[in-house]
Amino acid sequence: MTDWKSSLRADPTPWLLEVGCPAIRYRTLTELLERGKDDPDVQAAHKDLLEYGPAVKLQKSQKKDGSWGTAIHASDPKKLQTCTENALMQLYEMGWNRDTKTVRAAAKLLRSYVSGKKDVKFYEFAKVVKADDRRQDFYRWFLRILCLNLLLRAGYLDERSRGALLDLLELTAGFVENPISRDPVEEIGASHPMIRMAGWRQGYAFIPDVYILQTFASSPWLLDGELAKIRLKKIFDYVLSPTYQALAPDIGLVRTSKGSFVKGHGLKLRTVEEYQKQGNVDELLVNLELMARLGLVNRYPLLMSHMDWVVSQQTKDGRWSLSTKLWSDTSRWAQLLRLEKDWRSPARKEADMTFRVLLILKHQWERQMRMLDRRDDGYPI
């Protein structure tokens, strides 16, 4: 019987368990091989994981209120700056979750944004929201979406977070189904178009962006509902459309009484050749994993071309050892992908790349079965 390993030239998981860092060993055992918490190897890897240098360093830099760097949002996508979002995403990538005291302390802070409290602390946005009601509504929603994703990634799936996610799915699908989505911006100014006010609801423009899509990808249980799957297909069909891709990644300006600012965070998908030329294949892998977690890679020819190229880069032993020139040293995408302390060792670099690709292959194989059952597809292309 075929499975997600069928396309591999060889099975590299035993090698990953031998040479990988604690984070890779733990995630290989639990996510790729699906061994339970009672497994002795999993328990040993988990113990090593909690003592792993990069994770411990992040743990020690956490502030008393559960934040990092007195900031929530990673505002500059090209830098791995100190903030709660970046710190938690790195910990999650290294296998930490709600079982750790560090993540639980952060979750207490994150819940205040998802709950819809009126007196939330805006941290780095405090000055601009005090001067502008529209920015306050915008950043209230933005932080809610960002924090919801971080909670879901940690394993917090309770009634409140589930309801918040379903609301977000409905609002995003509502934007896509609105005729305004076919012409969502007006050409004002030389650098960026302005988002049309007709597309706003509840103080936010629910144009699908990286943060919204990450939140959906953190919730595989959505694939158990037929209505949710139809909405996800419509949303991602829009993301892959020429209209959206022409706007991404900046999407457009948000007009306020105190001036305008760029919304940003659009999901720009390029050809393999463009990623290679620009040296940011790491971004290709991040986007591919996002789509694979939702079982949508096989729906789109562009993403299948990405997957075919990735598979073609296997070595004879089933590993991946892409040239470092294809990876961006200045992008936080690259930093978030690297589970090893450094890549000065060829084996460490190869282990990092191999684990990342295996995770994509596994999600693509298993979740496209749930999302794209052609015998009963309520929303075929």
Secondary structure per residue as TSV (DSSP state, phi and psi in degrees):
chain	resnum	aa	ss	phi	psi
A	1	M	-	360.0	133.0
A	2	T	-	-76.9	154.0
A	3	D	-	-147.2	-166.4
A	4	W	T	-68.0	-16.0
A	5	K	T	-86.7	-3.8
A	6	S	T	-62.2	-30.6
A	7	S	T	-82.3	-6.5
A	8	L	-	-78.4	143.1
A	9	R	S	-73.0	-26.9
A	10	A	S	-159.9	160.5
A	11	D	-	-90.4	111.0
A	12	P	-	-90.8	2.8
A	13	T	H	-63.7	-38.4
A	14	P	H	-60.9	-36.7
A	15	W	H	-66.8	-39.3
A	16	L	H	-61.7	-39.4
A	17	L	H	-68.5	-23.0
A	18	E	H	-85.9	-42.1
A	19	V	H	-109.9	-15.3
A	20	G	S	-70.3	156.9
A	21	C	-	-69.6	169.5
A	22	P	H	-53.1	-38.9
A	23	A	H	-64.3	-43.0
A	24	I	H	-69.5	-41.6
A	25	R	H	-61.8	-45.6
A	26	Y	H	-63.9	-46.5
A	27	R	H	-72.3	-28.4
A	28	T	I	-64.6	-44.4
A	29	L	I	-66.4	-45.5
A	30	T	I	-86.6	-35.6
A	31	E	I	-99.1	-41.4
A	32	L	I	-83.3	-45.3
A	33	L	S	-95.1	-10.8
A	34	E	-	57.1	43.5
A	35	R	-	-85.2	147.4
A	36	G	-	-82.4	172.8
A	37	K	T	-64.7	-23.8
A	38	D	T	-80.5	-8.7
A	39	D	S	-67.1	129.9
A	40	P	H	-58.3	-38.0
A	41	D	H	-66.4	-37.9
A	42	V	H	-65.7	-42.9
A	43	Q	H	-63.5	-39.8
A	44	A	H	-67.7	-41.7
A	45	A	H	-66.4	-36.7
A	46	H	H	-65.8	-39.1
A	47	K	H	-62.5	-44.8
A	48	D	H	-65.0	-35.0
A	49	L	H	-62.2	-42.1
A	50	L	T	-71.1	-11.7
A	51	E	T	-109.5	8.0
A	52	Y	-	-70.0	126.5
A	53	G	H	-47.0	-56.0
A	54	P	H	-59.0	-37.6
A	55	A	H	-70.5	-41.6
A	56	V	H	-63.9	-37.5
A	57	K	H	-62.1	-42.2
A	58	L	H	-65.6	-40.7
A	59	Q	H	-59.1	-43.0
A	60	K	H	-71.0	-22.9
A	61	S	T	-90.4	1.1
A	62	Q	-	-71.4	138.5
A	63	K	-	-83.5	167.1
A	64	K	T	-62.4	-29.4
A	65	D	T	-83.1	5.5
A	66	G	S	92.6	-1.5
A	67	S	-	-98.2	174.8
A	68	W	B	-126.2	134.0
A	69	G	T	64.3	16.9
A	70	T	T	50.8	41.7
A	71	A	B	-151.7	147.8
A	72	I	S	-98.2	-48.8
A	73	H	S	-95.8	139.5
A	74	A	-	-82.9	84.5
A	75	S	-	-64.9	-35.0
A	76	D	-	-100.5	109.7
A	77	P	T	-69.2	-8.4
A	78	K	T	-98.4	-2.6
A	79	K	S	-132.1	143.6
A	80	L	-	-91.3	73.5
A	81	Q	-	-84.1	160.0
A	82	T	S	-73.3	116.9
A	83	C	S	-164.2	167.5
A	84	T	H	-64.8	-41.9
A	85	E	H	-59.7	-52.1
A	86	N	H	-63.8	-41.5
A	87	A	H	-62.6	-47.2
A	88	L	H	-67.3	-40.1
A	89	M	H	-62.6	-37.9
A	90	Q	H	-66.4	-42.4
A	91	L	H	-63.3	-42.0
A	92	Y	H	-62.4	-42.1
A	93	E	H	-61.9	-30.9
A	94	M	T	-87.8	6.8
A	95	G	T	96.5	0.6
A	96	W	-	-77.2	147.8
A	97	N	-	-149.6	-158.7
A	98	R	T	-66.6	-9.1
A	99	D	T	-74.2	-11.9
A	100	T	S	-99.9	147.9
A	101	K	H	-62.4	-35.7
A	102	T	H	-61.9	-47.2
A	103	V	H	-69.3	-37.3
A	104	R	H	-63.9	-37.8
A	105	A	H	-64.8	-40.3
A	106	A	H	-68.1	-37.5
A	107	A	H	-62.0	-33.7
A	108	K	H	-60.5	-38.9
A	109	L	H	-70.7	-44.9
A	110	L	H	-62.5	-36.8
A	111	R	H	-61.7	-28.9
A	112	S	H	-64.8	-26.9
A	113	Y	H	-83.5	-36.3
A	114	V	H	-72.5	-30.0
A	115	S	T	-70.9	-16.2
A	116	G	T	82.8	19.0
A	117	K	-	-59.4	142.7
A	118	K	T	-79.5	-21.7
A	119	D	T	-105.0	35.9
A	120	V	-	-67.7	152.6
A	121	K	-	-87.5	124.3
A	122	F	-	-89.9	0.0
A	123	Y	G	47.8	-118.0
A	124	E	G	-67.9	-13.2
A	125	F	G	-97.4	3.8
A	126	A	H	-57.6	-43.9
A	127	K	H	-67.3	-44.5
A	128	V	H	-73.0	-33.1
A	129	V	H	-74.7	-28.2
A	130	K	H	-67.7	-28.4
A	131	A	T	-92.4	-4.9
A	132	D	-	-153.0	113.8
A	133	D	H	-62.9	-38.9
A	134	R	H	-66.6	-40.1
A	135	R	H	-64.8	-35.4
A	136	Q	H	-63.2	-44.9
A	137	D	H	-62.4	-42.7
A	138	F	H	-62.4	-50.6
A	139	Y	H	-73.4	-24.2
A	140	R	H	-63.0	-44.8
A	141	W	H	-69.5	-42.0
A	142	F	H	-59.8	-46.9
A	143	L	H	-66.8	-32.7
A	144	R	H	-63.1	-44.2
A	145	I	H	-66.6	-46.0
A	146	L	H	-59.4	-47.4
A	147	C	H	-71.0	-32.3
A	148	L	H	-62.2	-43.3
A	149	N	H	-61.7	-44.1
A	150	L	H	-64.7	-35.0
A	151	L	H	-69.0	-43.6
A	152	L	H	-65.4	-38.6
A	153	R	H	-63.3	-30.7
A	154	A	H	-79.3	-11.9
A	155	G	T	102.8	13.2
A	156	Y	-	-87.2	94.7
A	157	L	-	-120.3	81.5
A	158	D	-	-110.1	-176.4
A	159	E	H	-60.3	-38.5
A	160	R	H	-67.7	-48.3
A	161	S	H	-68.8	-35.8
A	162	R	H	-64.6	-43.9
A	163	G	H	-64.6	-40.0
A	164	A	H	-63.5	-38.4
A	165	L	H	-68.7	-42.2
A	166	L	H	-64.9	-36.2
A	167	D	H	-62.9	-42.8
A	168	L	H	-64.3	-40.4
A	169	L	H	-62.8	-42.1
A	170	E	H	-66.1	-42.2
A	171	L	H	-67.4	-39.7
A	172	T	H	-69.5	-42.9
A	173	A	H	-64.0	-35.0
A	174	G	H	-62.7	-38.4
A	175	F	H	-65.9	-44.4
A	176	V	H	-63.9	-36.5
A	177	E	H	-80.5	-15.4
A	178	N	S	-72.0	134.6
A	179	P	G	-53.8	-24.4
A	180	I	G	-63.5	-23.5
A	181	S	G	-64.9	-21.0
A	182	R	G	-79.7	-14.2
A	183	D	S	-150.4	68.3
A	184	P	-	-79.5	-7.2
A	185	V	E	-131.4	157.4
A	186	E	E	-117.0	139.9
A	187	E	-	-78.7	90.2
A	188	I	-	-124.0	126.7
A	189	G	S	91.6	163.3
A	190	A	S	-85.8	-31.1
A	191	S	S	-95.3	-43.0
A	192	H	-	-137.1	144.6
A	193	P	-	-76.6	161.5
A	194	M	E	-98.7	135.0
A	195	I	E	-69.1	130.0
A	196	R	-	-69.5	138.4
A	197	M	G	-67.0	-21.5
A	198	A	G	-65.1	-18.4
A	199	G	G	-92.7	3.6
A	200	W	E	-90.5	144.1
A	201	R	E	-141.6	134.2
A	202	Q	T	54.7	33.8
A	203	G	T	82.3	15.1
A	204	Y	E	-148.9	145.0
A	205	A	E	-94.6	108.3
A	206	F	-	-84.5	47.2
A	207	I	-	-70.1	130.6
A	208	P	-	-55.8	128.8
A	209	D	-	-135.9	-178.1
A	210	V	H	-58.1	-40.5
A	211	Y	H	-69.6	-39.9
A	212	I	H	-65.7	-43.5
A	213	L	H	-70.4	-35.9
A	214	Q	H	-61.5	-38.6
A	215	T	H	-64.0	-41.8
A	216	F	H	-64.9	-41.9
A	217	A	H	-66.1	-22.1
A	218	S	T	-81.3	2.2
A	219	S	-	-130.6	71.5
A	220	P	G	-61.9	-17.4
A	221	W	G	-64.7	-16.7
A	222	L	G	-61.2	-27.3
A	223	L	G	-73.4	-4.1
A	224	D	G	-86.1	-10.3
A	225	G	-	-112.3	130.8
A	226	E	H	-65.5	-41.5
A	227	L	H	-64.8	-41.4
A	228	A	H	-62.8	-40.7
A	229	K	H	-65.2	-40.1
A	230	I	H	-63.8	-43.3
A	231	R	H	-64.1	-41.0
A	232	L	H	-62.8	-40.8
A	233	K	H	-63.1	-42.9
A	234	K	H	-63.5	-41.5
A	235	I	H	-63.6	-46.5
A	236	F	H	-76.0	-27.5
A	237	D	H	-61.1	-37.8
A	238	Y	H	-68.6	-41.6
A	239	V	H	-60.2	-36.9
A	240	L	T	-84.9	-1.8
A	241	S	S	-75.7	154.8
A	242	P	H	-58.6	-34.6
A	243	T	H	-59.0	-50.0
A	244	Y	H	-70.5	-46.2
A	245	Q	H	-62.9	-27.6
A	246	A	H	-69.6	-26.0
A	247	L	H	-90.4	-33.9
A	248	A	T	-68.5	149.6
A	249	P	T	-90.3	-8.4
A	250	D	T	-79.5	-26.7
A	251	I	-	65.2	-57.8
A	252	G	-	164.0	174.6
A	253	L	E	-87.1	146.9
A	254	V	E	-103.3	120.1
A	255	R	E	-85.3	131.3
A	256	T	E	-136.0	169.3
A	257	S	T	-68.7	-18.8
A	258	K	T	-105.8	21.8
A	259	G	E	113.3	-175.6
A	260	S	E	-121.9	156.6
A	261	F	E	-142.3	158.3
A	262	V	E	-81.4	128.4
A	263	K	-	-67.4	-51.0
A	264	G	-	70.0	-169.3
A	265	H	-	68.1	21.1
A	266	G	-	-72.0	150.5
A	267	L	-	-92.0	99.9
A	268	K	-	-91.8	120.9
A	269	L	-	-110.9	126.6
A	270	R	-	-116.8	175.0
A	271	T	-	-77.4	161.8
A	272	V	H	-58.2	-39.4
A	273	E	H	-62.0	-39.2
A	274	E	H	-65.6	-42.9
A	275	Y	H	-62.6	-41.3
A	276	Q	H	-66.1	-43.6
A	277	K	H	-63.8	-39.2
A	278	Q	H	-85.1	-8.8
A	279	G	T	70.3	36.0
A	280	N	-	-132.7	51.9
A	281	V	H	-63.5	-23.7
A	282	D	H	-58.6	-37.5
A	283	E	H	-66.6	-38.3
A	284	L	H	-57.4	-44.9
A	285	L	H	-68.2	-36.9
A	286	V	H	-62.5	-47.6
A	287	N	H	-65.3	-38.3
A	288	L	H	-66.0	-39.0
A	289	E	H	-66.2	-39.0
A	290	L	H	-58.0	-47.2
A	291	M	H	-72.7	-34.3
A	292	A	H	-65.9	-36.4
A	293	R	H	-63.8	-23.6
A	294	L	T	-98.6	1.5
A	295	G	T	69.9	28.4
A	296	L	-	-110.7	0.9
A	297	V	G	-59.2	-45.6
A	298	N	G	-69.7	-8.4
A	299	R	G	-80.7	-22.3
A	300	Y	-	-123.6	124.6
A	301	P	H	-55.8	-37.3
A	302	L	H	-61.3	-44.5
A	303	L	H	-71.1	-33.0
A	304	M	H	-66.3	-34.1
A	305	S	H	-66.2	-36.1
A	306	H	H	-62.6	-45.8
A	307	M	H	-64.9	-42.4
A	308	D	H	-60.7	-40.9
A	309	W	H	-65.6	-43.4
A	310	V	H	-60.7	-46.4
A	311	V	H	-61.9	-36.6
A	312	S	H	-67.5	-14.4
A	313	Q	T	-88.1	4.0
A	314	Q	B	-64.6	143.6
A	315	T	-	-86.3	175.5
A	316	K	T	-63.0	-25.8
A	317	D	T	-90.8	10.7
A	318	G	S	82.1	12.1
A	319	R	-	-100.6	173.6
A	320	W	B	-125.1	129.9
A	321	S	-	-139.5	68.2
A	322	L	-	-69.9	150.1
A	323	S	-	-60.6	137.2
A	324	T	G	-61.8	-22.4
A	325	K	G	-63.1	-21.7
A	326	L	G	-84.7	-4.0
A	327	W	S	-112.5	138.6
A	328	S	-	-89.0	121.9
A	329	D	S	-80.6	-11.4
A	330	T	S	-103.2	0.0
A	331	S	-	-105.1	138.6
A	332	R	H	-67.5	-18.5
A	333	W	H	-58.7	-45.0
A	334	A	H	-63.6	-43.2
A	335	Q	H	-62.4	-39.2
A	336	L	H	-71.3	-24.8
A	337	L	H	-77.9	-25.8
A	338	R	-	-83.4	108.3
A	339	L	-	-88.1	-25.7
A	340	E	S	-74.5	155.1
A	341	K	S	-61.3	-41.1
A	342	D	-	-156.4	169.2
A	343	W	S	-111.4	20.7
A	344	R	S	-67.3	-27.1
A	345	S	S	-87.7	122.9
A	346	P	H	-56.3	-36.8
A	347	A	H	-66.0	-39.4
A	348	R	H	-65.2	-44.0
A	349	K	H	-61.8	-43.8
A	350	E	H	-65.7	-37.5
A	351	A	H	-64.9	-42.3
A	352	D	H	-60.7	-49.7
A	353	M	H	-63.9	-42.7
A	354	T	H	-64.2	-45.2
A	355	F	H	-59.8	-43.8
A	356	R	H	-60.5	-43.8
A	357	V	H	-70.1	-40.1
A	358	L	H	-60.5	-38.1
A	359	L	H	-62.6	-41.7
A	360	I	H	-63.5	-46.1
A	361	L	H	-61.0	-41.4
A	362	K	H	-65.7	-46.6
A	363	H	H	-64.8	-41.4
A	364	Q	H	-59.6	-46.1
A	365	W	H	-65.6	-49.0
A	366	E	H	-78.6	-40.4
A	367	R	H	-85.8	-23.6
A	368	Q	H	-67.9	-24.0
A	369	M	H	-63.8	-37.0
A	370	R	H	-80.7	-35.1
A	371	M	H	-85.6	-38.9
A	372	L	-	-118.1	49.7
A	373	D	-	-71.7	100.5
A	374	R	G	-64.2	-20.3
A	375	R	G	-72.9	-19.1
A	376	D	G	-147.1	53.6
A	377	D	-	-91.9	110.2
A	378	G	S	-72.2	-10.7
A	379	Y	S	-147.0	71.7
A	380	P	-	-74.0	158.0
A	381	I	-	-73.0	360.0
